[in-house]
Amino acid sequence: MSKTDRRRYAGQIAGAVVAGLFILVLATNVLWPGAPPATGDQPRWPSTSSPFPSLPAGANLHVIPVGPSTNLSTRLLLASLQGLASRTGAHLYLDLHDEASNASSMLSFLVSKYGPSFDNMTIDDAISAYLPGAAGIAVYDPARPESMNVATMKAAQQGAVLVGPDLAEWLRARFNLPITFDYATSDWAPLGPIAATDRALRELLPGSSPSLLAILPPDRWAIRDYLIATRTFVFYEPQGALATPAETAATMRVLRASPRGIPILGWFDSPTLTEENAFVQMAKSRRPRRRRSSRTRRMSSSRCRTGTTWTSSRGGCGSSGRSRSAATGRCPSRGASPRSWSPSPRHYSTGIT
């Protein structure tokens, strides 16, 4: 056998092994979907009621420039301040200079079309002005990715800001705020990702919005202001064909515990359309009838492309979906239209749809 033939033969074997692994994972997901639910499905969300909470518009926007060198903890702090402040009116607008879709251009468009007044505010001034109004500080653990979503929900339900351990003590000392939740020192710390999701389902779902659900990877921070403002239940387990049966079962438990027909929000890196819609396909196996997807403008590297998707959870009448889409599209109230929010959370941030 020649050297070329040996290489070709080895390549064929490797391809067969990879294909076999894919088939094995798909088969185990079908044959071992996890334990059946202890209770029946939740009732369907009314088709005549918008699932998107209506949040008031503010009289004036404070535009905060956020440069590309701003670290994750500071971004989370600003996003959570924005979310908490938006419960009483859209006051803060994060001008993110490293966004592909250009937040500054979006602000110019909104000002020209809707005419809100705005001024500029530094990061330090925004923290000084709005942090004293928070109830405390929720701290995620960088060593445990699953802590990000748990701490996001804790911050939302406690009225706290979300930060990492690098800022927590400094903020506590400067503003005399209590640390209301610290994942690393809490009894959540020993839990694995699936156990943390299950505990959040038991303890945090009852205090979350009944009309929204989010599946968000821990490294995505950009829509956490909306999740905090609306107290949305957020979790993450790997989705699609490469998810383990236990991860698939964990996702199913969350879907079964949520009202049928509500939107599932997501924002995640994806090099391919298939991966971008992985969790939507996962939900589709639970009978959803409606899906809307969009992508932001293509970046220089497909690896860095970001997609945002929402799908109705476990079913929705097609005609009902079309009528709701048309109704919410015409509704001027903030947060009412998935078409405005989904492509760009900045529409939400300004209180304008």
Secondary structure, DSSP 8 states (H G I E B T S, - for coil): --HHHHHHHHHHHHHHHHHHHHHHHHHHHHH------SS----B--TTS-SS------SEEEEEEE-TT--HHHHHHHHHHHHHHHTS---EEEEETT-TT-HHHHHHHHHHHH--EEEE--HHHHHHHHGGGSS-EEE--TT-TTHHHHHHHHHHHHT-EEE-HHHHHHHHHHHT--EEEEGGGSTTTT--HHHHHHHHHHHTGGGS-TT-EEE--TT--TTHHHHHHHT-EEE----STTS-HHHHHHHHHHHHHS-BT-EEEEEEE-SSHHHHTHHHHHHHTT----EEEEE----SSGGG-EEEEEEETT---HHHHHHHHHHHHH--STT--HHHHTT-HHHHHHT--
